[in-house]
Amino acid sequence: MERIVEQEVMDTAEAAEAYDAMGHGEVDQAFVDRVITLGANKGHFLDVGTGPAQIPIILAQLCPDIHITAIDLSQEMLKIAKRHIHDAGLTDRITLEHVDAKTLPYPDNTFDGLISNSIVHHIHDALTALQEMGRVVKPNVPVLIRDLIRPDTPADAQAFVDQYAANDTPHQQKLYYDSFLAAFTLAEVKQMLLQTDLSNAVVVQSTDRHWSIEHAV
């Protein structure tokens, strides 16, 4: 199945609120547990495509010596993220910035760690975004970039929606389905990784529907 790109920016209030309302808790917790296993415990981390900022909130709660710059291209997502960070009492440790992942405004080797969850499939020029991520992160630090795997057929994508989003609204199910169609295969991710400064990282299939780029310290 060929990749079908979706809208790059989820910048309507309806779409952002619908995404925020979906049940991400278990998956987000598993993401944070994994990045801690990879060695995250202190320093300045970059979160690319933070969305509603649930992952940096969990990470900051579990690792009090980590500070996070959390970026997103969607102003509507950042509004939600600001609310969540305020409610969690973490405004002093999580900084939100409106930034395009394809043109990161940070010097080379800035960050002590990099996280990114479910954003790569949104980006039309994903290779450039991955190259930028590799540029701004220091060598030999924890890295976890995770996203969906594009299934072989639309029917396979629908099966994942039926399995994991059965209780969501039709609008939320459509968002999830479109994400599968816009996602990358493992082979495509491996090929892109070769063209970045993340050459020490590895690509793994981390769940039945996710790939991860990982680097442990």
Accessible surface in RSA format (square Angstrom, percent):
REM  Atomic radii and reference values for relative SASA: ProtOr
REM  Chains: A
REM  Algorithm: Lee & Richards
REM  Probe-radius: 1.40
REM  Slices: 20
REM RES _ NUM      All-atoms   Total-Side   Main-Chain    Non-polar    All polar
REM                ABS   REL    ABS   REL    ABS   REL    ABS   REL    ABS   REL
RES MET A   1    67.36  34.9  11.37   7.5  55.99 133.3  25.72  21.9  41.64  55.2
RES GLU A   2   149.37  85.8 144.10 109.0   5.26  12.5  61.42 118.8  87.95  71.8
RES ARG A   3    53.71  22.6  30.88  15.7  22.83  54.4  21.68  29.6  32.03  19.4
RES ILE A   4    98.45  56.0  93.62  69.7   4.83  11.6  96.90  69.8   1.55   4.2
RES VAL A   5    76.14  50.1  60.00  54.3  16.14  38.9  60.00  52.1  16.14  43.8
RES GLU A   6    31.18  17.9  20.57  15.6  10.61  25.3  21.68  41.9   9.50   7.8
RES GLN A   7   124.77  69.8 106.06  77.5  18.71  44.6  49.94 106.3  74.83  56.8
RES GLU A   8    43.14  24.8  32.98  25.0  10.15  24.2  11.50  22.3  31.63  25.8
RES VAL A   9    33.47  22.0  30.52  27.6   2.95   7.1  32.66  28.4   0.81   2.2
RES MET A  10    28.84  14.9  20.55  13.6   8.29  19.7  25.74  21.9   3.10   4.1
RES ASP A  11    58.08  40.7  41.44  41.3  16.64  39.3  12.29  28.9  45.79  45.7
RES THR A  12    73.88  52.5  69.51  70.5   4.37  10.4  69.39  93.2   4.49   6.8
RES ALA A  13    55.97  51.5  50.08  77.3   5.89  13.4  51.02  71.9   4.95  13.1
RES GLU A  14   121.78  69.9 109.05  82.5  12.73  30.3  47.14  91.2  74.64  60.9
RES ALA A  15    13.18  12.1  13.12  20.2   0.06   0.1  13.12  18.5   0.06   0.2
RES ALA A  16     0.08   0.1   0.08   0.1   0.00   0.0   0.08   0.1   0.00   0.0
RES GLU A  17    79.33  45.5  76.29  57.7   3.04   7.2  39.24  75.9  40.09  32.7
RES ALA A  18    14.59  13.4   7.93  12.2   6.66  15.2  13.97  19.7   0.62   1.6
RES TYR A  19    47.01  21.9  47.01  26.7   0.00   0.0  31.51  23.7  15.50  19.1
RES ASP A  20    29.39  20.6  14.76  14.7  14.63  34.6   0.18   0.4  29.21  29.1
RES ALA A  21    77.16  70.9  39.97  61.7  37.19  84.6  51.26  72.2  25.90  68.6
RES MET A  22    21.34  11.1  14.74   9.8   6.61  15.7  14.51  12.3   6.83   9.1
RES GLY A  23    75.45  93.1   0.00   N/A  75.45  93.1  40.54 111.3  34.91  78.2
RES HIS A  24    38.89  21.3  35.99  25.0   2.90   7.4  19.09  19.7  19.81  23.0
RES GLY A  25    50.77  62.6   0.00   N/A  50.77  62.6  40.13 110.1  10.64  23.8
RES GLU A  26   154.27  88.6 139.30 105.4  14.97  35.7  59.23 114.6  95.04  77.6
RES VAL A  27    42.21  27.8  39.75  36.0   2.46   5.9  42.07  36.6   0.14   0.4
RES ASP A  28     8.99   6.3   8.99   9.0   0.00   0.0   0.23   0.5   8.77   8.7
RES GLN A  29    69.42  38.8  69.42  50.7   0.00   0.0  36.56  77.8  32.85  24.9
RES ALA A  30    55.39  50.9  45.67  70.5   9.72  22.1  49.97  70.4   5.42  14.4
RES PHE A  31     2.45   1.2   0.31   0.2   2.14   5.6   2.45   1.5   0.00   0.0
RES VAL A  32     0.08   0.1   0.08   0.1   0.00   0.0   0.08   0.1   0.00   0.0
RES ASP A  33    68.52  48.0  63.99  63.7   4.52  10.7  28.52  67.1  40.00  39.9
RES ARG A  34    98.00  41.1  94.94  48.4   3.06   7.3  36.69  50.1  61.31  37.2
RES VAL A  35     0.29   0.2   0.29   0.3   0.00   0.0   0.29   0.3   0.00   0.0
RES ILE A  36    59.74  34.0  51.36  38.3   8.37  20.2  51.36  37.0   8.37  22.7
RES THR A  37    97.53  69.4  66.63  67.6  30.90  73.6  50.21  67.4  47.32  71.5
RES LEU A  38     5.97   3.3   5.95   4.3   0.03   0.1   5.97   4.2   0.00   0.0
RES GLY A  39    20.02  24.7   0.00   N/A  20.02  24.7  16.09  44.1   3.93   8.8
RES ALA A  40     2.23   2.0   0.00   0.0   2.23   5.1   0.39   0.6   1.84   4.9
RES ASN A  41    85.67  59.1  78.33  75.7   7.35  17.7  32.71  78.7  52.96  51.2
RES LYS A  42   142.51  69.5 134.63  82.6   7.88  18.8  77.10  69.4  65.40  69.7
RES GLY A  43    24.87  30.7   0.00   N/A  24.87  30.7  22.96  63.0   1.91   4.3
RES HIS A  44    68.21  37.3  67.31  46.8   0.90   2.3  47.04  48.5  21.17  24.6
RES PHE A  45     0.73   0.4   0.73   0.4   0.00   0.0   0.73   0.4   0.00   0.0
RES LEU A  46     0.06   0.0   0.06   0.0   0.00   0.0   0.06   0.0   0.00   0.0
RES ASP A  47     4.11   2.9   4.11   4.1   0.00   0.0   0.00   0.0   4.11   4.1
RES VAL A  48     0.50   0.3   0.50   0.5   0.00   0.0   0.50   0.4   0.00   0.0
RES GLY A  49    12.37  15.2   0.00   N/A  12.37  15.2   2.80   7.7   9.57  21.4
RES THR A  50    11.60   8.2   0.00   0.0  11.60  27.6   1.66   2.2   9.94  15.0
RES GLY A  51     7.53   9.3   0.00   N/A   7.53   9.3   7.53  20.7   0.00   0.0
RES PRO A  52     8.45   6.2   8.45   7.7   0.00   0.0   8.45   7.0   0.00   0.0
RES ALA A  53     0.00   0.0   0.00   0.0   0.00   0.0   0.00   0.0   0.00   0.0
RES GLN A  54    60.20  33.7  58.67  42.9   1.52   3.6  15.73  33.5  44.46  33.7
RES ILE A  55    13.19   7.5  11.16   8.3   2.03   4.9  11.16   8.0   2.03   5.5
RES PRO A  56     0.13   0.1   0.13   0.1   0.00   0.0   0.13   0.1   0.00   0.0
RES ILE A  57    11.03   6.3  11.03   8.2   0.00   0.0  11.03   7.9   0.00   0.0
RES ILE A  58    30.41  17.3  30.41  22.7   0.00   0.0  30.41  21.9   0.00   0.0
RES LEU A  59     0.15   0.1   0.15   0.1   0.00   0.0   0.15   0.1   0.00   0.0
RES ALA A  60     0.14   0.1   0.00   0.0   0.14   0.3   0.00   0.0   0.14   0.4
RES GLN A  61   107.67  60.2  76.02  55.6  31.66  75.4  31.72  67.5  75.95  57.6
RES LEU A  62    93.27  51.9  67.73  48.5  25.54  64.2  69.84  49.1  23.42  63.0
RES CYS A  63     9.24   7.0   6.70   7.5   2.54   6.0   2.79   7.1   6.45   7.0
RES PRO A  64    95.62  69.7  84.42  77.0  11.20  40.7  84.42  69.7  11.20  69.6
RES ASP A  65    95.98  67.2  85.50  85.1  10.48  24.8  14.30  33.7  81.68  81.5
RES ILE A  66     0.00   0.0   0.00   0.0   0.00   0.0   0.00   0.0   0.00   0.0
RES HIS A  67    89.09  48.7  89.09  61.9   0.00   0.0  61.38  63.3  27.71  32.2
RES ILE A  68     2.51   1.4   0.00   0.0   2.51   6.1   0.55   0.4   1.96   5.3
RES THR A  69     9.42   6.7   9.42   9.6   0.00   0.0   0.64   0.9   8.78  13.3
RES ALA A  70     0.00   0.0   0.00   0.0   0.00   0.0   0.00   0.0   0.00   0.0
RES ILE A  71     0.79   0.4   0.79   0.6   0.00   0.0   0.79   0.6   0.00   0.0
RES ASP A  72    11.54   8.1   9.41   9.4   2.13   5.0   2.23   5.2   9.31   9.3
RES LEU A  73    53.58  29.8  47.60  34.1   5.97  15.0  47.60  33.4   5.97  16.1
RES SER A  74     2.27   1.9   2.16   2.9   0.11   0.3   2.16   4.6   0.11   0.2
RES GLN A  75    84.61  47.3  84.23  61.6   0.38   0.9  29.74  63.3  54.87  41.6
RES GLU A  76    36.72  21.1  36.17  27.4   0.54   1.3   0.99   1.9  35.73  29.2
RES MET A  77     9.28   4.8   9.28   6.1   0.00   0.0   9.28   7.9   0.00   0.0
RES LEU A  78    16.90   9.4  15.36  11.0   1.54   3.9  15.68  11.0   1.23   3.3
RES LYS A  79   126.30  61.6 115.71  71.0  10.59  25.2  80.13  72.1  46.17  49.2
RES ILE A  80     4.38   2.5   4.38   3.3   0.00   0.0   4.38   3.2   0.00   0.0
RES ALA A  81     0.00   0.0   0.00   0.0   0.00   0.0   0.00   0.0   0.00   0.0
RES LYS A  82   144.24  70.4 143.36  88.0   0.88   2.1  86.97  78.3  57.27  61.0
RES ARG A  83   109.81  46.1 102.88  52.4   6.92  16.5  59.95  81.9  49.85  30.2
RES HIS A  84    35.15  19.2  32.19  22.4   2.96   7.6  23.26  24.0  11.89  13.8
RES ILE A  85     3.90   2.2   3.90   2.9   0.00   0.0   3.90   2.8   0.00   0.0
RES HIS A  86   126.59  69.2 117.76  81.8   8.83  22.6  80.26  82.7  46.32  53.9
RES ASP A  87   108.19  75.8  71.56  71.2  36.63  86.6  31.80  74.8  76.38  76.2
RES ALA A  88    37.18  34.2   6.49  10.0  30.69  69.8  18.23  25.7  18.94  50.2
RES GLY A  89    57.15  70.5   0.00   N/A  57.15  70.5  33.64  92.3  23.51  52.7
RES LEU A  90    14.70   8.2  14.70  10.5   0.00   0.0  14.70  10.3   0.00   0.0
RES THR A  91    89.45  63.6  68.27  69.2  21.19  50.5  39.07  52.5  50.39  76.2
RES ASP A  92   112.60  78.9  80.75  80.4  31.85  75.3  50.62 119.1  61.98  61.8
RES ARG A  93    35.02  14.7  32.30  16.5   2.72   6.5  21.41  29.3  13.60   8.2
RES ILE A  94     5.90   3.4   0.00   0.0   5.90  14.2   0.00   0.0   5.90  16.0
RES THR A  95    73.61  52.4  69.65  70.6   3.96   9.4  40.48  54.4  33.12  50.1
RES LEU A  96    46.92  26.1  22.72  16.3  24.20  60.8  22.82  16.0  24.10  64.8
RES GLU A  97    60.44  34.7  54.71  41.4   5.72  13.6  23.84  46.1  36.59  29.9
RES HIS A  98    92.64  50.6  64.74  45.0  27.90  71.4  46.76  48.2  45.88  53.4
RES VAL A  99    15.36  10.1   9.07   8.2   6.29  15.2  13.83  12.0   1.53   4.2
RES ASP A 100    39.55  27.7  35.05  34.9   4.50  10.6  11.33  26.7  28.22  28.1
RES ALA A 101    10.75   9.9   7.81  12.1   2.93   6.7   7.81  11.0   2.93   7.8
RES LYS A 102    45.34  22.1  41.02  25.2   4.32  10.3  36.77  33.1   8.57   9.1
RES THR A 103    96.27  68.5  83.54  84.7  12.73  30.3  73.68  99.0  22.59  34.2
RES LEU A 104     8.67   4.8   0.00   0.0   8.67  21.8   0.00   0.0   8.67  23.3
RES PRO A 105    88.62  64.6  51.24  46.7  37.38 135.9  66.47  54.9  22.16 137.7
RES TYR A 106    29.24  13.7  22.74  12.9   6.50  16.9  24.97  18.8   4.27   5.3
RES PRO A 107    98.85  72.0  87.14  79.4  11.71  42.6  98.33  81.2   0.51   3.2
RES ASP A 108    86.46  60.6  70.49  70.2  15.97  37.8  19.17  45.1  67.29  67.1
RES ASN A 109    79.67  54.9  69.26  66.9  10.41  25.1  13.50  32.5  66.17  64.0
RES THR A 110    41.33  29.4  25.52  25.9  15.81  37.7  30.18  40.5  11.15  16.9
RES PHE A 111     1.77   0.9   1.77   1.1   0.00   0.0   1.77   1.1   0.00   0.0
RES ASP A 112    37.68  26.4  34.58  34.4   3.10   7.3  10.48  24.7  27.20  27.1
RES GLY A 113     0.00   0.0   0.00   N/A   0.00   0.0   0.00   0.0   0.00   0.0
RES LEU A 114     0.15   0.1   0.15   0.1   0.00   0.0   0.15   0.1   0.00   0.0
RES ILE A 115     0.25   0.1   0.25   0.2   0.00   0.0   0.25   0.2   0.00   0.0
RES SER A 116     0.30   0.3   0.25   0.3   0.06   0.1   0.00   0.0   0.30   0.4
RES ASN A 117    23.33  16.1  16.41  15.9   6.91  16.6   5.22  12.6  18.10  17.5
RES SER A 118    23.03  19.5  16.50  22.0   6.53  15.0   6.98  14.9  16.04  22.5
RES ILE A 119    28.42  16.2  28.32  21.1   0.09   0.2  28.32  20.4   0.09   0.3
RES VAL A 120     0.78   0.5   0.78   0.7   0.00   0.0   0.78   0.7   0.00   0.0
RES HIS A 121     5.69   3.1   5.41   3.8   0.28   0.7   5.39   5.6   0.30   0.4
RES HIS A 122    17.23   9.4  17.16  11.9   0.07   0.2   7.37   7.6   9.86  11.5
RES ILE A 123     8.36   4.8   8.36   6.2   0.00   0.0   8.36   6.0   0.00   0.0
RES HIS A 124    91.16  49.8  72.63  50.5  18.53  47.4  51.82  53.4  39.34  45.8
RES ASP A 125    67.43  47.2  62.69  62.4   4.74  11.2  27.03  63.6  40.40  40.3
RES ALA A 126     3.46   3.2   0.78   1.2   2.68   6.1   0.78   1.1   2.68   7.1
RES LEU A 127    46.43  25.9  45.02  32.2   1.41   3.5  45.02  31.6   1.41   3.8
RES THR A 128    43.48  30.9  43.45  44.0   0.03   0.1  26.94  36.2  16.54  25.0
RES ALA A 129     0.44   0.4   0.44   0.7   0.00   0.0   0.44   0.6   0.00   0.0
RES LEU A 130     0.09   0.0   0.09   0.1   0.00   0.0   0.09   0.1   0.00   0.0
RES GLN A 131    66.57  37.2  62.42  45.6   4.15   9.9  20.42  43.5  46.14  35.0
RES GLU A 132    27.40  15.7  27.40  20.7   0.00   0.0   5.21  10.1  22.19  18.1
RES MET A 133     0.00   0.0   0.00   0.0   0.00   0.0   0.00   0.0   0.00   0.0
RES GLY A 134     4.62   5.7   0.00   N/A   4.62   5.7   0.00   0.0   4.62  10.3
RES ARG A 135    61.85  26.0  58.77  30.0   3.08   7.3  41.93  57.3  19.92  12.1
RES VAL A 136     0.06   0.0   0.06   0.1   0.00   0.0   0.06   0.1   0.00   0.0
RES VAL A 137     7.30   4.8   4.27   3.9   3.03   7.3   4.27   3.7   3.03   8.2
RES LYS A 138    77.50  37.8  74.88  45.9   2.62   6.2  36.73  33.1  40.77  43.4
RES PRO A 139    95.21  69.4  74.69  68.1  20.52  74.6  85.99  71.0   9.22  57.3
RES ASN A 140   101.64  70.1  82.54  79.8  19.09  46.0  24.46  58.9  77.18  74.6
RES VAL A 141    19.48  12.8  17.51  15.8   1.97   4.8  18.12  15.7   1.36   3.7
RES PRO A 142     9.33   6.8   9.33   8.5   0.00   0.0   9.33   7.7   0.00   0.0
RES VAL A 143     3.71   2.4   3.71   3.4   0.00   0.0   3.71   3.2   0.00   0.0
RES LEU A 144     2.43   1.4   2.43   1.7   0.00   0.0   2.43   1.7   0.00   0.0
RES ILE A 145     0.10   0.1   0.10   0.1   0.00   0.0   0.10   0.1   0.00   0.0
RES ARG A 146    13.08   5.5  12.74   6.5   0.35   0.8   5.15   7.0   7.94   4.8
RES ASP A 147     0.00   0.0   0.00   0.0   0.00   0.0   0.00   0.0   0.00   0.0
RES LEU A 148     8.14   4.5   8.01   5.7   0.13   0.3   8.01   5.6   0.13   0.4
RES ILE A 149    25.63  14.6  24.61  18.3   1.02   2.5  24.61  17.7   1.02   2.8
RES ARG A 150    19.82   8.3  14.76   7.5   5.05  12.0   0.00   0.0  19.82  12.0
RES PRO A 151    14.11  10.3   1.95   1.8  12.15  44.2  11.86   9.8   2.25  14.0
RES ASP A 152   112.97  79.1 102.17 101.7  10.80  25.5  22.81  53.7  90.16  89.9
RES THR A 153    57.79  41.1  57.79  58.6   0.00   0.0  55.31  74.3   2.48   3.8
RES PRO A 154    67.90  49.5  66.93  61.0   0.97   3.5  67.30  55.6   0.59   3.7
RES ALA A 155    73.92  68.0  58.74  90.6  15.18  34.5  66.15  93.2   7.76  20.6
RES ASP A 156    58.94  41.3  57.05  56.8   1.89   4.5  11.49  27.0  47.45  47.3
RES ALA A 157     0.00   0.0   0.00   0.0   0.00   0.0   0.00   0.0   0.00   0.0
RES GLN A 158    77.06  43.1  77.06  56.3   0.00   0.0  36.69  78.1  40.37  30.6
RES ALA A 159    56.12  51.6  48.04  74.1   8.08  18.4  52.44  73.8   3.68   9.8
RES PHE A 160    39.55  19.8  39.41  24.4   0.15   0.4  39.50  23.9   0.05   0.1
RES VAL A 161     2.22   1.5   2.22   2.0   0.00   0.0   2.22   1.9   0.00   0.0
RES ASP A 162    84.59  59.3  71.64  71.3  12.95  30.6  29.99  70.6  54.60  54.5
RES GLN A 163   117.36  65.6  85.13  62.2  32.24  76.8  34.25  72.9  83.12  63.0
RES TYR A 164    85.48  39.9  52.16  29.7  33.32  86.7  43.84  32.9  41.63  51.3
RES ALA A 165     3.49   3.2   1.00   1.5   2.49   5.7   3.49   4.9   0.00   0.0
RES ALA A 166    66.22  60.9  40.07  61.8  26.14  59.5  43.12  60.7  23.10  61.2
RES ASN A 167   154.93 106.8 118.60 114.6  36.33  87.5  37.23  89.6 117.70 113.8
RES ASP A 168    35.95  25.2  23.85  23.7  12.10  28.6   2.21   5.2  33.74  33.7
RES THR A 169    71.61  50.9  67.85  68.8   3.76   9.0  68.59  92.1   3.01   4.6
RES PRO A 170   110.70  80.7 104.48  95.2   6.22  22.6 105.78  87.3   4.92  30.6
RES HIS A 171    70.25  38.4  62.59  43.5   7.66  19.6  53.70  55.3  16.56  19.3
RES GLN A 172    13.09   7.3  13.09   9.6   0.00   0.0   0.34   0.7  12.75   9.7
RES GLN A 173    49.82  27.9  49.20  36.0   0.62   1.5   7.57  16.1  42.25  32.0
RES LYS A 174   116.82  57.0 113.03  69.4   3.79   9.0  87.05  78.3  29.78  31.7
RES LEU A 175    30.66  17.1  29.82  21.3   0.85   2.1  30.08  21.1   0.58   1.6
RES TYR A 176    34.62  16.2  32.17  18.3   2.45   6.4  29.24  22.0   5.39   6.6
RES TYR A 177    47.22  22.0  47.22  26.9   0.00   0.0  29.38  22.1  17.84  22.0
RES ASP A 178    35.66  25.0  34.56  34.4   1.10   2.6   8.49  20.0  27.17  27.1
RES SER A 179    12.26  10.4  12.26  16.4   0.00   0.0   1.19   2.5  11.07  15.5
RES PHE A 180     0.00   0.0   0.00   0.0   0.00   0.0   0.00   0.0   0.00   0.0
RES LEU A 181    17.16   9.6  17.16  12.3   0.00   0.0  17.16  12.0   0.00   0.0
RES ALA A 182     0.00   0.0   0.00   0.0   0.00   0.0   0.00   0.0   0.00   0.0
RES ALA A 183     0.13   0.1   0.07   0.1   0.06   0.1   0.13   0.2   0.00   0.0
RES PHE A 184    19.64   9.8  19.30  12.0   0.33   0.9  19.30  11.7   0.33   1.0
RES THR A 185    38.90  27.7  38.90  39.4   0.00   0.0  35.91  48.2   2.98   4.5
RES LEU A 186    45.23  25.2  43.40  31.1   1.83   4.6  43.40  30.5   1.83   4.9
RES ALA A 187    72.27  66.4  61.76  95.3  10.51  23.9  65.51  92.3   6.75  17.9
RES GLU A 188    62.43  35.8  57.91  43.8   4.51  10.7  34.45  66.6  27.98  22.8
RES VAL A 189     0.00   0.0   0.00   0.0   0.00   0.0   0.00   0.0   0.00   0.0
RES LYS A 190   106.17  51.8 103.88  63.7   2.29   5.5  51.27  46.1  54.91  58.5
RES GLN A 191   101.79  56.9 100.25  73.3   1.54   3.7  39.07  83.2  62.72  47.6
RES MET A 192    19.67  10.2  19.67  13.0   0.00   0.0  13.33  11.3   6.34   8.4
RES LEU A 193    11.82   6.6  11.79   8.4   0.03   0.1  11.79   8.3   0.03   0.1
RES LEU A 194   136.90  76.2 109.66  78.5  27.24  68.5 110.57  77.7  26.33  70.9
RES GLN A 195    85.21  47.6  64.39  47.1  20.82  49.6  34.41  73.2  50.80  38.5
RES THR A 196    14.28  10.2   0.00   0.0  14.28  34.0   4.30   5.8   9.98  15.1
RES ASP A 197   110.27  77.2  81.72  81.3  28.55  67.5  21.22  49.9  89.04  88.8
RES LEU A 198    11.90   6.6   7.33   5.2   4.58  11.5  11.90   8.4   0.00   0.0
RES SER A 199    84.68  71.6  57.87  77.2  26.80  61.7  35.76  76.1  48.92  68.5
RES ASN A 200   105.24  72.6  83.01  80.2  22.23  53.5  19.54  47.0  85.70  82.8
RES ALA A 201     9.39   8.6   0.67   1.0   8.73  19.9   0.67   0.9   8.73  23.1
RES VAL A 202    84.01  55.3  80.16  72.6   3.85   9.3  84.01  73.0   0.00   0.0
RES VAL A 203    19.82  13.0   1.84   1.7  17.98  43.3   1.84   1.6  17.98  48.8
RES VAL A 204    54.44  35.8  49.36  44.7   5.07  12.2  54.44  47.3   0.00   0.0
RES GLN A 205    99.64  55.7  68.54  50.1  31.10  74.1  19.61  41.7  80.03  60.7
RES SER A 206    49.20  41.6  15.99  21.3  33.20  76.5  22.67  48.3  26.53  37.2
RES THR A 207    52.05  37.0  37.96  38.5  14.09  33.6  51.70  69.4   0.35   0.5
RES ASP A 208    70.28  49.2  48.06  47.8  22.22  52.5  42.09  99.1  28.19  28.1
RES ARG A 209    26.94  11.3  26.19  13.4   0.75   1.8   0.75   1.0  26.19  15.9
RES HIS A 210     8.77   4.8   8.77   6.1   0.00   0.0   2.25   2.3   6.52   7.6
RES TRP A 211     0.39   0.2   0.39   0.2   0.00   0.0   0.10   0.1   0.28   0.5
RES SER A 212     1.42   1.2   1.42   1.9   0.00   0.0   0.00   0.0   1.42   2.0
RES ILE A 213     0.00   0.0   0.00   0.0   0.00   0.0   0.00   0.0   0.00   0.0
RES GLU A 214    12.35   7.1  11.04   8.4   1.30   3.1   2.11   4.1  10.23   8.4
RES HIS A 215    28.23  15.4  25.03  17.4   3.21   8.2  16.14  16.6  12.10  14.1
RES ALA A 216    57.50  52.9  39.13  60.4  18.37  41.8  39.26  55.3  18.23  48.3
RES VAL A 217   100.01  65.8  35.73  32.3  64.28 154.9  72.27  62.8  27.74  75.2
END  Absolute sums over single chains surface
CHAIN  1 A     9635.8       7827.5       1808.3       5431.3       4204.5
END  Absolute sums over all chains
TOTAL          9635.8       7827.5       1808.3       5431.3       4204.5
